[in-house]
């Protein structure tokens, strides 16, 4: 990853979200790691965000409140459907 304009690396796109609690069906790491090659970085410098956090939040809302996943996706938090979190929530 490249330095930003202030000689730091704190302005990347990538992040992590921790989900904890007894409602999880299994433990694990969900990832779509793009790699750190310059061709895999956003604008050649930042780690790409590859999973939409809203999809995780929508899955949590659906699982916790018993809302149909499609209703949560369409009416509560708009996000692209994914099966990345299947088996965890």
C-alpha positions in Angstrom: 0.0 0.0 0.0 1.2 3.5 -0.7 1.6 6.4 1.6 -1.1 9.1 1.4 -0.5 12.8 1.0 0.4 13.2 4.6 2.9 10.3 4.5 0.5 7.9 6.3 -1.5 4.9 5.4 -4.6 5.6 7.5 -6.9 6.5 4.6 -7.5 3.1 3.0 -10.8 1.7 2.1 -10.5 -1.7 3.8 -11.8 -2.4 7.3 -12.9 -5.1 9.5 -16.1 -5.7 11.5 -16.3 -7.9 14.6 -19.5 -9.7 15.3 -19.7 -11.4 18.7 -22.4 -13.2 20.6 -24.3 -16.4 21.3 -26.6 -15.9 18.3 -23.8 -16.7 15.9 -24.2 -20.2 14.4 -20.4 -20.7 14.0 -17.2 -18.8 14.4 -14.9 -17.9 11.5 -13.5 -15.2 9.3 -15.5 -14.0 6.3 -13.2 -12.5 3.7 -12.8 -11.7 0.0 -9.1 -10.8 0.2 -8.1 -8.9 -2.9 -4.4 -8.9 -2.2 -1.8 -6.1 -2.0 -0.5 -6.1 -5.6 -0.8 -2.6 -7.1 -3.2 -4.0 -9.7 -5.5 -5.2 -6.8 -5.6 -1.9 -4.9 -8.1 0.8 -5.4 -6.5 3.6 -7.4 -3.2 1.7 -7.0 -2.9 2.6 -3.4 -5.8 1.6 -1.1 -7.0 -1.8 0.0 -10.3 -2.5 -1.8 -13.5 -3.0 0.2 -14.9 -6.2 -1.4 -17.8 -7.0 0.9 -20.6 -4.5 1.6 -21.0 -4.0 5.4 -24.7 -3.2 4.8 -25.1 -6.8 3.7 -23.8 -8.0 7.1 -26.0 -5.5 9.0 -29.0 -6.6 6.9 -28.3 -10.2 7.7 -28.0 -9.4 11.4 -31.3 -7.5 11.3 -33.0 -10.4 9.5 -31.7 -13.1 11.8 -32.2 -11.2 15.0 -35.6 -9.8 14.4 -36.9 -12.7 12.3 -37.5 -10.5 9.2 -37.4 -12.2 5.8 -33.9 -11.5 4.3 -35.4 -10.1 1.1 -37.6 -7.7 3.1 -34.6 -6.6 5.2 -32.6 -6.1 2.0 -35.3 -4.2 0.2 -37.0 -2.2 2.9 -34.7 -1.9 5.9 -31.1 -1.6 4.6 -30.6 -1.5 0.8 -27.6 -3.6 -0.2 -26.7 -6.1 -2.9 -27.7 -9.6 -2.0 -24.8 -11.9 -1.0 -24.4 -15.4 0.5 -21.1 -14.5 2.1 -22.5 -14.7 5.6 -24.7 -17.7 5.2 -24.1 -20.2 8.0 -22.9 -17.6 10.4 -26.1 -15.7 11.2 
